[in-house]
Amino acid sequence: MANLEYTLAESGTIHIAEDVIQTIAGVAMSEIEGVAKMAGSTMSGLAEQITGRRNLTRGVRVEFSNEAQSCTLTVQVVMRYGYRIPDVASQIQEHVQTSVERYTGLRVSAVNVHVVGLSLRDEDEEGEGFGLPGKVSNLIQQGSDLVKQGYDTAKSKVQSATQAAKEKTADVVDTAKEKTQQAMEAAAEKAQQGLEAVKETAQSAYDATKDAAQRGASAVRDAASQAADAARNAVDKAADATQSAVGHAADKVNTTGNTAATPEQVDSAKQTVKEGVDAAKDAVQRGLEQAKQAVERGTDAAKDAADRAADKAKDQMNK
């Protein structure tokens, strides 16, 4: 690599490498509108494709003149279609000369511009579709596109699945709510029916118990009346027997003229009275037994009616 050496008075020696001037010139040309890219060798382009770094020295050749402390630059460029080549070339010469002289202090004696190609695209894509660098670039781009498409597809499917799951969950919740509401309404209706049935059964039980109690009371009244009648009959019989015994004793007194009753007569009268009293007691006892039996029958009838009503109510509740 050639170097330019020049000396400033009393300041020492300055060496400027060729690629420094090439880089300055490359940057200057990249700032010109209408320049698509720098031209150069295939190996230089391949290095750019592999490393991903743009080589700004590509397509720039520098010739030094140490005696005159000047340089001549020759650049190879690819122009964009639609720009007037002489105008763009003139801008390249002027901008490259100004930039090199400003940053290096050298005098640029000439800038030779070689237009080696014309680009029909706006973007500066090196050798797409031509040769190994273009194929490698295309494969990398295609791989990136496929990865992006796969990611977008997966993302779309995940979003669709998530939305479908949300909708299905909402449907399940709505269905569960509806079924729960229906079950609650059915349970309330059944409870109401059971309450009505219990009311009817309770009323029936009350009516049956009332009837049984009335029948028991009637039976008790009948038994008491019968017992009273029997007691009255027994008392009447005792009174009749006593009266008969007294009359019999009086007849004997009148017949014999003896006013004092004999012991036999007294015993006979006592026996007659006793029989009357016993007959009265038996009648009262029978009346009491009949009344007791009537009360027991009435109680049993009321209990049976209450049991039947309770069983009916239980059956209604279990339905």
KOLGU-249467 format. One record per atom (N, C-alpha, C, O, CB): x, y, z. Coordinates in steps of 0.001 Angstrom, whole numbers, plus 500000, padded with zeros to 6 digits. Each point is the difference from the previous one (the first is absolute). Glycine has a CB too. Example, Ala and Ser with C-alpha at 12.3 -4.5 7.8 and 13.67 -1.06 7.14 Angstrom:
// residues 2
513190494310507800 499110501190500000 500900501200500000 501036499981500665 497072498846500581 501542502223498034 500820501190500060 499230501090500730 500509501108500169 500675498264497686 
END
This chain:
// residues 319
500861498810500000 499139501190500000 500891501232500000 500910500137500818 497228498641500419 501573502120497815 500822501212499860 499639500994501066 498860500062500460 501329499578497086 500805501142502845 499811501048500975 500487501323499410 500948500043499217 499306498302502690 499091502696498480 500425501338499600 500756500623501164 499504500035501126 498519500230497289 503155500215501314 500819500621501039 500274501444499610 500447500284498888 500611497492501715 498671503119500316 500367501400499748 500387500633501321 499644499526501079 498798500633496922 502306500938501874 500608500630501164 499484501417500153 499950500777499047 502096497803500687 497562501738501526 499640501377500322 501191500653500675 500719499352500760 496823500059499476 502666501839499496 501190500712500515 500064499885501517 499056500329500720 500857501286497342 501258497896502398 500322499910501416 498981499197500792 499906500191501213 501227501985498574 498097496934499591 498963499247500714 500177498497499843 499246499259500631 499199502650499031 502454497609499578 500182498578499808 499343499511498739 499590500779499139 500534498961503291 499783498907497477 499477499354498787 498631499392500262 499741499460501076 502600500063498160 496786500570499768 498631499443500097 499853498935498927 500308500237498832 498733501952502074 500476496608499502 499723498918499057 498491499768499964 499360499856501042 502914499064499392 497176501044498378 498560499737499813 499871498764499129 500483499975498868 498899502496501350 499953496488500321 499835498754499252 498960500176498907 499137500876500058 501501497797501972 499480500457496969 499094500076498846 498548499771500391 499109500693499509 502750498521499049 497887499783502355 498598499673500310 499311501109500796 498772500041500077 501845497540499910 500199503344500621 499383501142500681 499333500901498980 498861500432500171 502852499460501667 499030500381497088 499434500863498947 498868499277499288 499008500621499616 503216500522500076 497920497532500127 498916499237499369 498708500086500841 498906500163499458 502810498265499518 498430501462502315 498809500057500876 499340501369499945 498775500104499932 502266498194501577 499788502770498521 499437501353499914 499247500168498690 498903500559499975 502961500343501455 498717498620497494 499346500113498693 498724499179499955 499002500436499427 503220499939499503 497799498392501692 498801499160500008 498855500628500757 498850499949499563 502606498083500275 498864502566501310 498957500675500769 499423501160499218 498786500206499985 502337499123502135 499749501434497226 499534501153499215 499070499548498882 498978500639499754 503148500591500775 498213497676498788 499141499536498893 498670499453500517 498980500116499319 503074499346499341 497944499934502554 498727499473500542 499019501117500323 498806499750500165 502433498300500773 499260503184499154 499142501133500308 499442500661498739 499217500945500099 502107499412501981 499062499167496750 499528500573498733 498721499282499579 499980498773499896 502394501831499408 496560500155500455 498757499424499519 500169499596498547 500482500783499181 498175500612502435 500945497378498068 500163499480498653 501051498911499926 500086499294498995 499220502907500138 501516497645501938 500990498930500038 499344498787500644 499595500073501160 502353501573498978 497935497240499144 499376498790500527 500951499256500911 499622499608501104 498973500229496850 502659499958501592 500992499280500793 501354500140499320 500136500452498863 498121497906501986 502744501217499939 501359499992499473 500241498692499263 499496498949500397 501304502553501473 499962498571497070 500360498796499255 501329499489500527 500758500746500620 497991500045497319 501534497922501811 501249499421500471 500085498553499598 499224499524499170 500822502060502741 500921497703498693 500221498597499649 498929499119500641 499315500413500936 503164500011498866 497390498355499675 499038499026500533 500361499601501418 499111499827500833 500468499328496858 501724500693502605 500426499613501344 499636501068501015 499612499689501126 502257498982497890 498256502588500587 499631501086500904 498512499963500308 499593500191501146 502275501201497943 497308498358499872 498552499910500213 499623498819500865 499097500101500830 500560500985496981 501045497759501999 499722498815500816 500325500265501466 499266499569500890 501213498959497133 500631502186502229 500350500330501381 498917500846500659 499689499813501177 502733500078498212 497002501042499848 498927500820500554 498784499150500344 499379500209501042 501447501743497630 498817497070500449 498840499163500234 500182499124501242 499060499795500769 500488500215496769 501675499476502648 500256499079501112 500079500755501321 499389499582500983 501833498880497458 499520502644501596 500193500741501257 498859500932500316 499815500383501155 502599499475498475 496810500518499360 498912500951500215 500469501417500184 499196500863500354 499539497319500643 502534502098498778 500556501353500154 500328500585498623 500581499335499143 500368500056503134 498670501839497546 500215500644498703 501455500439499880 500539500623500914 497055500151499025 503042498902498934 501397500383499720 499998501309499230 499706500033498805 501048497540501156 499584503519500749 499948501311499361 501203500265499095 500004500967499238 498706499844502720 502304498335498127 501165500193499122 499831499301498664 500843500122499111 500585500071502905 497498499088497854 499780499224498786 499797500931498802 499236500962500075 499751497172501292 501706501571497531 499839500774498760 500725501329499972 499704500841499151 498139498077500640 503125501300501138 500756501270500028 501497499671499876 500534499198500767 497675501950500694 502436499463497593 501447499826499818 500675501357500148 499534501008499468 500119496999498986 501482501994502299 500711501253500289 501418499904499433 500685498990500160 497933501396501952 501800500687497224 501384500119499488 500617501233500648 499486501113499889 499936497763497871 501741500877502949 500654501089500717 501114500640499154 500605499382499124 498853499462503049 500761502397498143 501161500736499457 500671500691501168 499600501083500429 499307499274497282 502163498962502810 500667500549501171 500665501354499700 500031500891500849 500342496766499965 500149502473497977 500671501253499664 499030501167500068 500308501050500564 501290497700497975 497222501051500875 499025501102499969 499081499978501213 499157500879500183 500927499076497328 500105498994503333 499121499825501140 498535500112499577 499222500778500552 502566500140500954 497874498273497495 498630499982499475 499649498552499664 500844499106500055 499359503276499012 498536497418500586 499539498658499637 498939500107498924 499325501016499837 501182498121502474 499382499759496961 498957499883498970 499120498810500379 500509498931500336 500995502078497832 497184499174501778 499052498944500390 499236499534498779 499598500794499150 500183500172503165 500029497717497619 499164499397498964 498926499168500705 500311499100500781 501620500847497516 496812500363501421 498872499317500685 499150499294498969 499829500471498876 500148501246502977 499477497106498567 499089499221499166 498653499917500719 499915499533501136 502009499115497851 497047501804500344 498682500074500646 498933499399499097 500160499887498785 500548502176502466 498171497550499413 498776499578499297 498963501083500252 499663500289501148 500858497198499091 498971503114498683 499030501084500112 498576499452500135 499702498883499576 501821502594499070 497620499330501948 498566499673500043 499334500463498713 500334501041499434 499644499153503086 499077499000497044 499270500362498786 499115501207500295 499364500083501051 500670497510498132 499938503346499861 499155501180500149 500780501265500290 499423501087500008 498806497424500790 503085501375499442 500828501168500269 500904500264498784 500412499070499307 499536500458503208 500343501727497245 500871500364498876 501451499748500413 500510500604500943 497827501151498218 502312497334500105 501326499520500371 501026501134500073 500738500054500984 498700497760497951 500657503088500097 501014501068500099 499828500866501242 500979500426500614 499138499591496911 498620500237502839 499769500834501178 500454499285501271 500648500597500860 497412500496497975 501593497613501276 500385499238501198 501520499853500049 500595500137501069 497201498606498894 502834500984498911 501470499853499958 500683501283500411 501000499973500717 498786498334497468 499683502823501366 500584501295500368 499895500234501505 500931500515500620 498478500395497111 499445498707502860 499826500138501451 500976499098500749 500532500385501041 497043500182498618 502661498219499804 500970499092500624 501396500635499996 500670500026501032 497960497971498231 501800502505499606 501329500605499909 500159501143500990 501007500102500701 499094499256496891 498898501490502451 500095501176500868 499977499610501471 500807500502500782 498078500861497450 500186497732502165 499842499657501412 501173499169500515 500448500188501131 497073499886498567 502980498997499464 501143499177500404 501244500876500164 500724499870500987 498294498130497809 501230502891500244 501165500896500082 499929500865501254 500984500127500728 499173499905496762 498697500551502755 499851500876501171 500217499226501303 500666500491500911 497721500937497790 501045497350501386 500098499223501234 501433499568500278 500469500120501132 497194499089498518 503058500279499317 501378499534500195 500895501165500384 500793499880500934 498848498267497407 500252502975500962 500849501155500307 499691500550501397 500913500445500696 499204500110496846 498646499425502869 499629500546501303 500562499142501128 500537500541500966 497377500421498029 501975497709500907 500360499132501109 501482499585500010 500519499583501035 497140499608498919 503026500924498880 501402499556499955 500996501143499789 501174499864500347 498004497976498760 500374503269500336 500909501097499677 500749499793498693 500824500829499615 499412499561502804 499475498495496891 500630499730498707 499275500745498896 498851500418500139 501890497330500668 499961502396498118 499377500588498811 499594498867499082 500807499128499677 500565503002500512 497382497885499396 499485498987499077 500132500571498595 499333500969499637 499034498070502096 502499500345497496 500243500510498649 498894499605499035 499719500735499053 502720499155501392 496915498941499782 498932499591499100 499172498911500663 500497499238500829 500902501361497158 497318499341501630 499087498923500412 499393499431498731 499181500649499349 500303500437502919 500920497691497379 499501499348498799 498820499093500385 500126499160500891 502189500929498020 496558500083500423 498775499250500312 499742499015498882 499880500383498836 499155501554502474 500878496767499054 499642498949499048 498621499454500376 499834499378501049 502621500024498561 496559500837499521 498650499451500227 499977498608499378 500049499856498779 498837502470501221 501037496631500866 500126498624499500 498659499258499975 499935498855499551 502398501116501332 496615500665499590 498711499308499990 498875500949500331 500208501135500429 500921496755500222 497629501588499128 498789500793500250 499026499130500800 499682498882499595 500635502485498249 499222499143503274 499070499256500858 498581500457499728 499707501195499981 502061498534501788 497331499271498015 498593500315499741 499165499981501282 498807500301499958 501448498729497751 500350500623503425 499278499951501283 500440501157500874 501077500575499843 498726496917500013 499282502827501097 500322501091500911 500983499565501068 500862500777500411 496897500191499167 502112497775500879 500869499554501071 501314499501499444 500065499514498871 497948499900502506 503015500705499405 501346499603499598 500236498570500442 500541499759501080 500298502622499077 498752496658499003 500155498585500331 501092499433499123 499887500025498774 497686499756501917 503437499730499891 501193499557499277 499757498655499343 499790498993500677 501658502268500922 498582498731497070 500031498747499228 498887499042500293 500229498791499970 502148501477499970 496367500220500357 498914499091500329 499657499152498786 499675500520498933 499432501105502768 500967497081498473 499657499088498911 501152499693499088 499828499194499085 497912501674501027 503478499741500075 501134499757499112 501182499515500827 500496500723500864 498695501044497509 501255497020501366 501206499493500652 499733499537501417 498871500065500485 502468501457498107 499718498007502073 499910499447501343 499551501010501047 499151499651500821 502618498774498527 498753502831500681 499545500949501025 498497500236499952 499334500036501035 502891501050498853 497248499074498909 498563500231499873 499189498811500482 498970500179500651 501485501322497430 499993497283501609 499269498802500414 499999499851501513 498984499662500606 501623499242497235 500576501360502770 500062499917501462 499056501016500627 499279499685500947 503107499530498926 497618502006499596 499123501042500525 498537499627499841 499187500199500903 502552501498498561 497938497746499345 498614499591499767 499561498915500963 498886500043500522 501381500558497090 500613498411502630 499658498918500921 499779500520501409 499068499591500692 502245498830497903 499570502500501821 499840500572501335 498682500758500111 499282499874500992 503212500298499228 497193500617498752 498762500768500007 498780499091499992 499028500227500720 502148501621498096 498901497098500335 498875499060499947 499800499300501342 498873499801500455 501553499857497098 500711499969503079 499884499376501320 499364500941501011 499157499589500798 502849499027498689 498398502642500476 499419500986500918 498511500167499744 499204500084500936 502996501102499181 497424498864498585 498579500134499658 499198498806500494 498902500158500535 501726501190497459 499933497437501820 499294498789500454 499823499999501517 498940499644500515 502001499093497531 500114501667502656 499897500055501458 498925500988500426 499198499715500889 503226499682499308 497566501778499154 498990501009500334 498593499502499690 499069500192500781 502611501605498767 498184497541499263 498690499457499650 499546498949501000 498834499970500393 501652500485497210 500455498668502815 499653498983501000 499585500627501318 499042499565500640 502546498867498270 499151502599501483 499654500686501246 498617500648499900 499182499889500914 503262500525499527 497309500267498433 498695500651499822 498870498972499983 498941500208500593 502172501641498122 499140497016500579 498968498954499947 499726499426501381 498845499838500393 501851499614497270 500381500235503082 499822499453501348 499286500994500906 499128499631500786 502942498995498915 498319502656500174 499362501025500815 498513500097499685 499167500115500899 502997501142499197 497510498694498594 498597500082499599 499211498808500521 498873500150500471 501798501123497485 499933497528501958 499309498801500482 499793500044501508 498941499626500502 502050499076497611 500030501758502603 499871500110501460 498896500987500363 499194499741500894 503249499713499380 497524501688499020 498958500983500274 498613499441499685 499046500217500747 502590501615498761 498266497429499350 498709499401499645 499573498979501045 498842499973500416 501657500385497153 500457498790502859 499683498985501008 499590500651501316 499072499540500665 502539498878498242 499087502653501464 499656500703501238 498604500596499931 499224499906500951 503191500595499407 497272500118498500 498675500584499830 498915498926500028 498951500174500619 502065501683498043 499262497012500643 499028498903499990 499784499450501411 498875499698500397 501812499725497249 500423500453503109 499881499500501380 499173500967500851 499171499573500804 503060499260498978 498001502480500034 499221500985500750 498515499885499666 499149500011500889 502838501527499145 497714498352498667 498599499909499586 499361498728500537 498865500027500475 501658501289497457 500208497556501995 499449498739500486 499783500055501510 498995499506500511 502151499271497616 499816501835502587 499850500146501448 498771500840500326 499240499681500915 503249500115499374 497326501285498949 498829500851500227 498708499219499750 499035500133500753 502311501896498586 498638497136499576 498815499182499722 499731499014501130 498855499818500414 501585500411497134 500622499135502950 499834499025501087 499455500681501253 499118499468500674 502772499152498389 498647502570501244 499526500734501178 498532500379499848 499218499862500941 503100501021499440 497302499602498413 498600500369499768 499088498782500130 498928500081500599 501819501776497880 499690496998500947 499195498780500097 499838499560501444 498912499610500423 501881499707497316 500312500750503022 499944499615501413 499051500917500775 499225499542500840 503134499582499012 497716502189499851 499103500937500672 498536499677499680 499142499997500883 502652501775499024 497941497955498804 498629499715499587 499479498735500677 498873499970500496 501568501150497302 500402497822502217 499569498747500631 499804500178501502 499067499446500580 502154499263497652 499664502067502396 499856500253501430 498696500738500294 499296499682500959 503203500388499270 497188500924498929 498758500741500166 498795499094499840 499047500077500776 502085501973498388 498913497075499807 498898499067499792 499839499057501185 498884499728500442 501495500415497096 500756499356502976 499935499093501143 499418500705501232 499209499418500743 502773499321498342 498418502513501118 499477500755501143 498501500221499856 499252499871500969 502971501260499311 497337499204498504 498568500212499785 499218498715500210 498927500010500604 501599501816497782 500025497038501101 499322498710500187 499931499633501471 498973499516500478 501814499742497269 500324500975502985 500010499688501422 498995500865500762 499310499520500900 503099499807498913 497516501958499815 499043500887500652 498567499562499725 499152500018500892 502489501859498917 498096497729498938 498652499546499649 499639498729500774 498889499868500513 501367501152497192 500708498039502372 499737498755500721 499788500276501485 499133499398500632 502238499332497686 499423502180502232 499829500354501409 498621500603500253 499356499710501009 503115500667499178 497083500476498872 498672500583500124 498918498940499947 499042500026500772 501812502059498194 499320496963500089 499038498904499907 499987499175501283 498944499615500501 501393500314497015 500893499800503017 500071499240501249 499332500739501145 499335499389500837 502780499574498373 498064502384500829 499368500795501049 498479499935499898 499302499852501003 502689501666499022 497511498595498745 498550499908499808 499483498632500427 498955499886500640 501194501752497464 500622497301501519 499572498644500376 500003499826501510 499102499376500565 501806499745497275 500126501443502822 500056499906501464 498825500741500627 499400499531500967 503109500298498940 497169501339499527 498850500741500517 498716499186499868 499209499906500938 501929502244498458 498667497258499408 498797499197499784 499971498800500943 498961499667500570 500993501061497029 501227498617502558 500052498826500870 499739500386501451 499301499297500729 502319499618497696 498962502228501984 499768500459501366 498525500318500237 499451499697501059 502880501215499001 497038499700498945 498576500295500119 499186498719500096 499064499890500792 501277502229497925 500053496891500433 499304498703500046 500185499336501355 499064499438500568 501261500294496962 500928500344502988 500254499404501311 499186500701501085 499461499357500901 502849500007498350 497612501957500650 499205500746500981 498539499600499931 499364499785501032 502238502123498812 497854497989498936 498602499618499835 499759498594500532 499011499742500687 500819501750497308 501118497575501666 499828498616500460 500067499928501525 499202499312500638 501806499842497213 499960501570502724 500127499994501462 498759500604500656 499515499519501025 502986500652498754 497005500894499598 498796500635500538 498821499037499958 499240499896500963 501606502346498295 499004497053499620 498904499021499899 500152498898501028 499041499595500657 500754500899496911 501471499018502558 500218498922500964 499702500474501420 499410499269500794 502331499736497694 498676502243501830 499729500535501334 498500500148500244 499493499723501087 502702501480498850 497114499242499014 498543500136500146 499340498650500203 499085499849500810 500973502191497763 500437496959500655 499436498653500191 500311499474501400 499156499371500637 501085500180496899 501004500718502946 500349499564501359 499138500680501045 499553499364500955 502777500236498288 497433501709500576 499165500735500958 498576499463499999 499365499860501045 502056502181498629 498089497659499106 498639499441499910 499931498650500702 499036499694500700 500596501507497119 501433497983501974 500020498693500648 500055500144501517 499342499257500729 501795499776497259 499664501943502485 500072500224501453 498647500440500543 499555499535501049 502872501082498745 496927500288499475 498688500467500448 499004498845500046 499212499869500936 501263502401498092 499587496892499925 499081498849499975 500279499064501161 499085499528500674 500755500643496836 501456499566502711 500343499084501093 499599500584501348 499494499284500864 502410499820497777 498319502186501541 499618500638501262 498484499958500206 499504499763501102 502508501733498725 497268498745499065 498547499956500096 499514498602500366 499105499807500822 500749502038497496 500809497164501005 499621498612500332 500320499675501455 499211499355500691 501196499975496926 500785501134502849 500354499736501395 499012500673500953 499611499424501016 502807500389498322 497181501415500321 499032500700500856 498671499275500021 499373499854501049 501755502312498454 498443497374499308 498739499247499942 500092498745500837 499088499668500756 500464501227496959 501578498404502135 500155498757500779 500010500299501486 499409499253500779 501875499709497339 499369502103502289 500029500367501419 498599500341500498 499595499596501090 502755501252498644 496915499912499438 498634500344500398 499142498734500149 499218499849500939 501005502377497877 499966496872500204 499230498741500079 500355499229501264 499123499462500676 500785500427496814 501391500061502825 500423499270501194 499448500646501267 499559499315500924 502519499972497878 497955502051501224 499469500712501169 498510499759500132 499470499778501089 502305501971498680 497552498307499049 498546499756500040 499704498597500511 499106499776500816 500566501820497273 501138497450501380 499789498618500474 500277499885501492 499257499330500718 501367499801497015 500433501513502740 500304499941501436 498877500630500837 499597499487501044 502862500596498409 497058501061500030 498907500676500724 498758499126500032 499335499878501029 501577502355498288 498781497151499521 498832499119499951 500178498839500964 499075499642500728 500515500995496878 501599498778502396 500229498856500892 499887500414501455 499441499273500820 502049499693497464 499043502205502031 499911500482501390 498556500256500394 499548499631501084 502723501400498707 497013499620499278 498595500283500289 499210498707500179 499118499894500853 501054502244497847 500174496892500474 499313498706500099 500320499334501324 499129499426500653 500948500316496857 501171500344502867 500375499370501279 499319500707501174 499556499346500944 502664499971498070 497699501990500931 499346500762501068 498528499654500055 499419499789501065 502238502071498672 497748498088499044 498572499642499970 499761498606500531 499040499756500731 500652501741497324 501177497602501578 499868498623500488 500123499950501520 499261499277500667 501679499864497167 499983501622502697 500173500033501450 498768500608500669 499570499535501056 502928500656498651 496943500833499686 498805500649500572 498823499045500004 499219499966500951 501596502263498257 499062497008499744 498897499015499943 500133498996501125 499022499645500658 500826500624496856 501336499296502690 500189499032501084 499646500615501351 499399499328500838 502404499547497827 498548502356501559 499684500662501263 498504500103500166 499456499725501069 502680501562498834 497221499105499046 498542500137500078 499345498665500257 498989499916500698 501111502029497765 500470497027500979 499395498669500138 500207499455501399 499059499454500576 501319500121496994 500753500540502976 500323499433501312 499694500952501122 499892499585501154 501861499070497785 498105502618500749 499746500997501039 501227500330500787 499916500695501012 497792498503499127 503413500332499435 501274500284500683 500680501162499315 500301499916498809 499951497677501883 500000503487500020 500569501202499405 501497499932499874 500596500778499255 497533500486501672 502478497839499773 501470499890499941 500398499038498908 499467498895499898 500719501603502550 500742499929496751 500471499158498889 500900498921500562 500806500212500906 499049501708497452 499963496913501052 500802498863500436 501383500133499364 500155500715499009 497783497786501241 503068500819500306 501336500029499402 500004499518498560 500758500518499180 500188499122503074 498235499394497428 499964499497498628 499508501086499055 500503500166498889 499089497501501956 499406503068499633 499457501067499152 501057501099499753 500142500525498896 497532498988502008 503030500792500139 501046501038499851 501066499523499039 500447500743499126 499128500089503205 500835497903497842 501043499476499098 499509499970498562 500754500292499071 500172498324502799 497807501028497952 499450499954498644 499984501379499378 500308500170498820 498297497865501810 501029502963500187 499980501371499478 501404500468499654 500222500637498971 497737499852502393 502985499186499511 501388500376499728 500503499348498717 500686500617499185 499712499643503275 499231498454497392 500455499291498802 499416500612498738 500665500092498968 499545497819502374 498550502501498760 499346500606498831 500670501321499658 500245500291498829 497571498604501775 502479501896500402 500658501279499757 501394499787499408 500424500698499078 498273500326502817 501998497986498669 501356499729499507 499974499598498535 500822500445499198 499872498856503101 498342499847497371 499909499569498596 499725501193499081 500559500101498908 498606497641501842 499977503146499708 499726501200499188 501238500857499818 500270500502498908 497388499475501915 503103500187500274 501233500808499904 501018499326499085 500640500657499179 498961500240503140 500542497775497832 500959499285499136 499598500113498538 500843500176499120 499655498225502747 498187501492497887 499532500105498618 500311501393499448 500381500159498840 497786498156501625 501661502682500396 500307501363499547 501495500156499701 500384500609499002 497683500266502360 502794498547499548 501443500067499778 500380499314498698 500795500527499222 499579499522503248 499059498780497295 500321499270498755 499602500822498779 500737500061499016 498943497740502173 499177502815498880 499556500806498852 500947501171499756 500354500304498861 497265499045501611 502782501300500614 500929501130499842 501336499527499457 500590500664499147 498281500535502736 501632497627498614 501267499473499532 499946499671498519 500918500313499243 499520498785503032 498453500256497321 499843499680498574 499954501272499159 500559500049498904 498207497848501706 500560503140499914 499958501266499274 501393500615499844 500356500538498952 497329499826501918 503098499533500235 501353500539499917 500859499226499009 500757500585499226 499037500175503135 500077497910497674 500769499182499054 499617500321498572 500869500114499136 499300498077502565 498550501955498039 499546500333498651 500520501385499566 500407500200498856 497529498379501514 502036502371500592 500511501339499679 501498499948499707 500477500653499072 497744500381502380 502533498174499355 501441499868499785 500299499404498626 500870500468499267 499457499259503205 498908499210497206 500208499376498682 499673500965498869 500679500015498974 498791497755502021 499502503024499193 499633500973498963 501108501048499834 500342500392498885 497205499251501634 503018500810500648 501094500971499916 501198499391499292 500625500654499165 498582500443502946 501125497634498218 501135499340499347 499766499856498507 500917500200499203 499570498571502912 498279500881497497 499707499880498560 500138501355499295 500532500085498893 497901497994501597 501084502970500165 500142501328499403 501462500417499875 500416500583498999 497364500027501950 502999499072500113 501428500343499955 500720499234498907 500804500568499260 499137499915503180 499768498209497457 500638499186498950 499614500487498612 500828500039499090 499173497995502455 498734502336498302 499566500492498689 500721501303499642 500414500185498856 497337498728501487 502398501987500629 500716501263499750 501462499749499676 500558500629499101 497872500554502436 502201497886499204 501407499671499751 500188499395498616 500944500350499293 499388499288503157 498769499450497157 500088499407498660 499856501065498918 500714499974498998 498352497882501902 500035503056499302 499806501063499001 501245500879499914 500421500388498910 497092499598501526 503074500323500724 501215500824499988 501153499263499331 500765500616499258 498475500523502841 500908497548498144 501069499210499374 499823499950498488 500964500142499249 499238498480502837 498564501175497477 499762499969498542 500321501351499370 500563500055498907 497648498207501417 501443502805500343 500301501330499469 501503500234499946 500497500572499030 497328500278501876 502916498714500126 501456500168500011 500655499193498874 500908500483499324 499014499896503165 499599498377497321 500550499176498909 499736500634498641 500862499979499122 498801497973502276 499179502597498434 499666500643498723 500865501226499761 500459500244498884 497195498923501323 502566501607500860 500869501168499869 501434499590499637 500651500648499180 497912500574502488 501921497692498957 501349499523499688 500097499561498557 500996500285499334 499300499004503029 498684500018497137 500012499577498589 500022501181499063 500687499980498979 498085497971501649 500480503074499713 499978501197499152 501370500701499986 500421500517498966 497119499760501540 503142499737500626 501307500647500065 501055499227499220 500925500600499453 498457500325502772 500494497748497717 500995499173499290 499804500004498497 500892499562499274 499250499010502730 498742501898497507 499774500014498547 500793501121499352 499940500174498782 497766498863501546 
END
